[in-house]
Amino acid sequence: MLTTSNAIEIVPDTRGKFLIQSVVNASVAAQVATVVNISTHDFRMPVVTKDPTASWTAEGEEITPSDMTMEEASSTPSKVAGLSIITRELANDSSPAAAEAIGQGLAREIARQVDRAFFGNLGAPAPKGLYAVADRSTVATLNGITSLDPFVEALTAAEIVGAQVTAFVTSPLTALALAKLKKGSDSNEPLLAADPSVPTGRVISGVPLYVTPFIEDGSVWAIPRDRAYLLIRENAQIETDHSAFFTSDRVAIKGTMRVGTLFPHEAAIVHVPASTSG
């Protein structure tokens, strides 16, 4: 019979790193934003709000000095946690498949919560999401997305403020509607291009299209990776406890991560909102 200590081995020895990597692999937010692993309580970065000026100057003349205006953007990661209760018999099962299933299940649920926060506007203690980005750029549509024009406008809106969109993100039903668009009324050729590097991927004007259920139907986000950050504290943990459910002979498995978001250049984030005919 296995001892109590053996049951702890239902997850790999590198449990924290395993959880972080599994969440990053499963999270859409981690695919479209810059992931930064931090070891500090919060994350701070300087933001240039006004560049210094330069001018053509004759040889020997004084160079006119100018000041750079800077601000500081910061974010404090919040805790996202999952708790799973399993029988002691399963906990004592040394099968690698059982260990992987338990760990991956927690990671998938934490990844869903990360995406729910990133693509939404949840209340505290969840981190700030896209809908909370007050100064985001917007591309309006009158009767919904019937062509790829709104995507081209979103690319331009980001370029106007000096950014480059690296990902479009929308809902599954909106992605389906886009996939059904044809190049012409008498054509069966889809308007949406396939991604040759990913057989099931889709590309719009050279930019990958990602899908998540946490965006409202008809809505699209255009995100420059270098203007959106997903912050992950390095102290992620998967812990096992045998005492809480002692009388029912069950084991508690808890996964915790601290995750934050930061959008230092809000105007570079472009939203194509769902619209109503008017």
Wavefront OBJ file of the C-alpha trace (Angstrom):
o trace
v 0.000 0.000 0.000
v 1.327 3.434 -0.923
v 2.022 5.891 1.843
v 0.402 9.302 2.111
v 3.524 11.010 0.801
v 3.382 9.009 -2.435
v 0.020 10.539 -3.320
v 1.651 13.939 -3.633
v 3.402 12.700 -6.762
v 0.226 12.940 -8.860
v 1.853 15.939 -10.558
v 5.424 16.405 -11.802
v 8.194 17.524 -9.440
v 8.422 20.849 -11.255
v 4.778 21.515 -10.424
v 4.867 25.313 -10.544
v 6.650 25.453 -13.907
v 4.352 22.732 -15.215
v 1.292 24.797 -14.270
v 2.643 28.007 -15.817
v 3.612 26.327 -19.091
v 0.302 24.467 -19.325
v -1.708 27.659 -18.765
v 0.375 29.569 -21.322
v -0.185 26.795 -23.876
v -3.957 26.778 -23.299
v -4.590 30.522 -22.981
v -5.499 32.592 -26.043
v -4.383 35.726 -24.185
v -0.909 34.227 -23.865
v -0.821 33.676 -27.642
v -1.682 37.266 -28.563
v 0.096 39.230 -25.816
v 3.667 39.462 -24.590
v 4.086 37.054 -21.663
v 6.386 38.347 -18.938
v 7.418 36.167 -16.002
v 8.086 38.295 -12.944
v 9.352 37.575 -9.444
v 8.329 40.885 -7.857
v 5.060 41.946 -6.245
v 4.206 44.258 -9.139
v 5.469 45.184 -12.591
v 6.390 48.694 -13.691
v 7.498 50.019 -17.037
v 8.229 53.517 -18.382
v 5.945 54.867 -21.072
v 7.077 57.663 -23.387
v 4.189 60.093 -23.883
v 6.164 62.663 -25.863
v 9.336 62.125 -27.862
v 12.144 64.682 -27.852
v 12.279 66.852 -30.949
v 15.026 66.935 -33.564
v 15.735 69.423 -36.334
v 18.161 70.013 -39.153
v 21.096 72.026 -37.821
v 23.923 73.764 -39.653
v 27.480 72.801 -38.817
v 28.743 74.714 -35.794
v 25.303 75.880 -34.658
v 23.838 75.086 -31.255
v 21.471 72.105 -31.116
v 18.130 73.067 -29.631
v 17.462 70.914 -26.567
v 14.084 69.310 -25.932
v 12.566 67.202 -23.196
v 11.093 63.725 -23.336
v 7.871 63.284 -21.377
v 7.490 59.970 -19.591
v 4.962 58.263 -17.364
v 4.964 54.947 -15.532
v 2.537 52.101 -16.147
v 2.193 49.425 -13.498
v 0.225 46.297 -12.692
v -0.054 44.056 -9.642
v -0.883 40.426 -10.498
v -3.957 38.916 -8.825
v -4.471 35.335 -7.698
v -6.434 32.897 -9.845
v -6.969 29.502 -8.269
v -8.570 26.146 -8.968
v -9.463 23.387 -6.520
v -10.141 19.749 -7.422
v -11.346 17.046 -5.047
v -10.509 13.437 -5.946
v -10.701 10.076 -4.200
v -7.683 8.734 -2.352
v -7.726 5.720 -4.671
v -7.149 7.964 -7.674
v -4.540 9.980 -5.796
v -2.637 6.769 -5.082
v -2.761 5.732 -8.714
v 0.783 6.137 -9.991
v -0.317 6.038 -13.622
v 1.285 8.912 -15.618
v -2.004 9.329 -17.493
v -3.885 9.994 -14.248
v -1.265 12.492 -13.094
v -1.359 14.354 -16.390
v -5.160 14.481 -16.496
v -5.424 16.064 -13.053
v -2.755 18.678 -13.689
v -3.982 19.562 -17.166
v -7.552 19.889 -15.929
v -6.550 22.518 -13.385
v -4.386 24.295 -15.950
v -7.185 24.437 -18.529
v -9.627 25.957 -16.046
v -7.098 28.547 -14.871
v -6.350 29.379 -18.526
v -10.087 29.901 -19.148
v -10.252 32.304 -16.225
v -7.201 34.170 -17.503
v -8.855 34.583 -20.916
v -12.175 35.564 -19.332
v -10.409 38.410 -17.527
v -8.121 39.460 -20.402
v -10.907 39.695 -22.984
v -13.530 41.134 -20.629
v -13.959 43.618 -17.817
v -14.336 41.615 -14.622
v -14.530 43.197 -11.216
v -11.748 43.049 -8.638
v -9.666 41.111 -7.851
v -9.472 40.084 -11.533
v -6.921 42.055 -13.584
v -7.873 44.766 -16.053
v -9.266 43.434 -19.347
v -9.601 44.826 -22.866
v -13.034 46.325 -22.224
v -11.497 48.355 -19.389
v -8.990 49.992 -21.759
v -10.591 53.426 -21.808
v -8.557 55.046 -24.598
v -8.679 52.156 -27.058
v -9.249 52.914 -30.735
v -12.580 51.936 -32.291
v -13.657 50.959 -35.798
v -17.424 51.318 -36.201
v -19.581 49.120 -38.423
v -23.232 49.844 -39.208
v -24.624 46.444 -40.144
v -22.045 44.067 -38.749
v -18.980 42.652 -40.479
v -19.920 41.848 -44.074
v -16.453 42.255 -45.584
v -12.840 42.462 -44.471
v -12.866 46.267 -44.604
v -13.175 46.693 -40.806
v -10.019 44.630 -40.363
v -8.102 46.833 -42.807
v -9.362 49.889 -40.918
v -8.214 48.351 -37.636
v -4.733 47.803 -39.054
v -4.626 51.439 -40.129
v -5.924 52.695 -36.770
v -3.016 50.960 -35.041
v -0.514 52.214 -37.612
v -1.664 55.807 -37.084
v -0.468 55.622 -33.475
v 2.748 53.819 -34.412
v 1.739 50.220 -33.680
v 1.432 47.070 -35.758
v -1.401 44.597 -35.199
v -0.130 41.043 -34.740
v -3.420 39.294 -33.894
v -7.152 39.548 -34.450
v -9.385 37.857 -31.863
v -13.102 37.140 -32.122
v -15.801 34.723 -30.972
v -16.347 31.261 -32.495
v -19.657 32.242 -34.149
v -18.152 35.410 -35.614
v -15.200 33.409 -36.944
v -17.698 31.023 -38.550
v -19.549 33.916 -40.200
v -16.257 35.287 -41.515
v -15.291 31.869 -42.858
v -18.519 31.801 -44.882
v -17.812 35.124 -46.612
v -17.084 34.654 -50.312
v -14.975 36.739 -52.670
v -18.035 37.507 -54.768
v -21.734 36.764 -55.076
v -21.037 34.233 -57.829
v -17.950 32.696 -56.179
v -17.502 29.793 -53.794
v -13.958 30.833 -52.914
v -13.727 31.953 -49.278
v -12.677 35.516 -48.573
v -10.771 34.437 -45.471
v -7.287 33.115 -46.230
v -5.893 29.970 -44.656
v -2.660 30.014 -42.669
v -0.216 27.732 -44.535
v 1.845 27.232 -41.365
v -1.193 26.046 -39.376
v -3.666 23.877 -41.339
v -6.640 24.923 -39.168
v -5.517 28.544 -38.800
v -7.010 31.608 -40.470
v -5.333 34.801 -41.623
v -6.746 38.237 -42.421
v -4.440 40.595 -44.337
v -1.496 38.524 -43.160
v -2.549 38.684 -39.482
v -3.600 35.488 -37.627
v -7.189 35.246 -36.394
v -7.675 33.703 -32.943
v -10.933 32.549 -31.379
v -12.179 32.630 -27.784
v -15.699 32.234 -26.329
v -15.107 35.193 -24.019
v -15.672 37.816 -26.717
v -19.216 38.821 -27.608
v -20.509 37.730 -31.017
v -19.931 40.289 -33.748
v -17.012 41.865 -31.907
v -13.330 41.768 -32.914
v -10.170 42.937 -31.169
v -6.985 43.912 -33.017
v -3.967 43.556 -30.730
v -0.315 44.559 -31.204
v 1.669 42.043 -29.175
v 4.200 44.614 -27.976
v 1.442 46.868 -26.556
v -0.353 44.173 -24.513
v 1.290 42.304 -21.630
v 0.290 39.206 -19.686
v 2.224 39.127 -16.412
v 2.787 35.845 -14.572
v 4.378 35.607 -11.142
v 6.965 32.848 -10.912
v 5.589 31.407 -7.669
v 2.780 29.330 -9.232
v 1.941 26.257 -7.179
v 0.106 22.952 -7.275
v -0.483 21.653 -3.751
v -2.042 18.508 -2.349
v -3.810 18.252 1.023
v -5.034 15.025 2.667
v -6.594 16.501 5.813
v -9.483 18.705 4.654
v -11.628 15.761 3.489
v -10.298 13.144 5.896
v -13.730 11.719 6.822
v -14.676 11.035 3.190
v -11.276 9.660 2.210
v -10.719 12.285 -0.460
v -7.770 14.483 -1.420
v -7.775 18.195 -2.323
v -5.542 19.398 -5.142
v -5.107 23.157 -5.492
v -3.499 25.151 -8.283
v -2.733 28.851 -7.822
v -1.181 31.474 -10.082
v -0.848 35.233 -9.891
v -1.612 36.900 -13.204
v -1.799 40.528 -14.270
v -2.303 42.535 -17.438
v -0.848 45.781 -18.702
v -1.781 47.885 -21.727
v 0.786 50.717 -21.700
v -0.321 52.159 -25.075
v -4.106 52.057 -24.955
v -4.700 53.732 -28.328
v -2.849 50.871 -30.037
v -5.563 48.414 -28.936
v -8.316 48.480 -31.579
v -11.888 47.315 -31.063
v -14.419 46.518 -33.762
v -17.594 46.356 -31.619
v -20.735 44.397 -32.392
v -23.176 46.738 -34.080
v -26.899 47.136 -34.655
v -28.499 48.162 -37.912
v -29.353 51.806 -37.834
l 1 2 3 4 5 6 7 8 9 10 11 12 13 14 15 16 17 18 19 20 21 22 23 24 25 26 27 28 29 30 31 32 33 34 35 36 37 38 39 40 41 42 43 44 45 46 47 48 49 50 51 52 53 54 55 56 57 58 59 60 61 62 63 64 65 66 67 68 69 70 71 72 73 74 75 76 77 78 79 80 81 82 83 84 85 86 87 88 89 90 91 92 93 94 95 96 97 98 99 100 101 102 103 104 105 106 107 108 109 110 111 112 113 114 115 116 117 118 119 120 121 122 123 124 125 126 127 128 129 130 131 132 133 134 135 136 137 138 139 140 141 142 143 144 145 146 147 148 149 150 151 152 153 154 155 156 157 158 159 160 161 162 163 164 165 166 167 168 169 170 171 172 173 174 175 176 177 178 179 180 181 182 183 184 185 186 187 188 189 190 191 192 193 194 195 196 197 198 199 200 201 202 203 204 205 206 207 208 209 210 211 212 213 214 215 216 217 218 219 220 221 222 223 224 225 226 227 228 229 230 231 232 233 234 235 236 237 238 239 240 241 242 243 244 245 246 247 248 249 250 251 252 253 254 255 256 257 258 259 260 261 262 263 264 265 266 267 268 269 270 271 272 273 274 275 276 277 278
